[in-house]
């Protein structure tokens, strides 16, 4: 079951964020304003998901593993998608 949840997050991160927000309380108390989750939803969904995991699972403790995975999530969010590339 956790494998399927992880696969859903990788396939549809925005749908996963909406489901987590609707069915759980993970985003409550993590952010002070609604601006950051909203910007994360539209621009950096993987980073938003990882930030909420670090805050809820690891208690907000940013060690080496959390930083490395956070950088990977940010690189995934900022990388160009293959659909935007010109096909020759």
N, C-alpha and C positions, 0 to 999 in steps of 0.2 A: 504494500500500500504506500509506504513512503517513496518508493521508486516512482510510482504513478503520479504522486503529487509533485515530485521534483521534475518529472517529465512535463507535466502541465505547466509548471512555472517556466521552464525553458521554452516551451512552444508558445505560450500566450501569457507573457508577464503582466500585461495590463488587466486581462481577465482574472488572473490570480490575485492581483492587488484588490480588484473590486470584490472578489469572493472573500478574501481575508477581511476586508473592511466590513462587509455585510454580516458575515457569520461569526467573527471573533472580535476581541477587544484589543488586538495587537497594536493598533495605531493610536489608541487612547493613551494620553499621558506621555507619549514618546516625543511628540512635536508640540511646541508652544502655540503655534499658529497653524491655520489650515493652508497657508501659502506653500510651505515646503513639501507637504505630501502631494499637493496639486501639481506643483512644478515637477516633482519626481515622477508622478504618474505620466505626464506628457513627454518629458525629456530624458529621464534616467530611471526607468522602471526597475532594472536589475539592481542598481545601487540603492534605490529606495527599499527594495525587498531585503537586501543584505543589511542595510542599516537597521531595519526593524528587527531582523534576526539577532544582530549583535546587542541591541538594546533589551530585547526580551529574553533571549536564551543565555547570553553571556553577561548580562547585567550591566551593559554599557562599557565593559572592559575591553579596550582596544590593544590587543597584543599583536605579535608578529603575524600569526595566522589570520586574524581578522583584518589586518591592514592589507596583507597580500591578496586575500579574496576580495576585499573592497576595491583594490586597484584593478583586479581582473574584471569585476563587475562594471567598473567605470569604463574600462577599455571596450568591453562588449557593448555598452551603451553608446559610446562615442564612435565606434567603428562604422565605416560606411557599409550599407547593406548591398548585397549583390544585385538587387533590383534597380538600384540607382546608377549602376555602372553602365557605360555604353557598350553595346554588343556590336562587334564588327563583323 
